[in-house]
Amino acid sequence: MAWISRRCWRLADKAFDADWLREELDERGAMAVIPPRSNRKIPYDFDTDIYKWRHLIENYTAGIYH
């Protein structure tokens, strides 16, 4: 899998889109994969492919628990 790098990803949904969290993750060397909230004046870019995997895994685990 050539697209996987050694950089650590932190995946979250829009509720966790906060500047302080993004800065903290950046200081730790992690890439924030968080879609921007709709009220952001300047939206951040995020890796949509990785976020789709987060969504699929979340839906799969929700099916296991219910």
Buried (B, 14 or more C-beta within 10 A) or exposed (E): EEEEEEEEBBBBEEEBBEEEBBEEBEEEEBBBBBBBEEEEEEEEEBBEEBBEEBEEEEEEEEEEEE
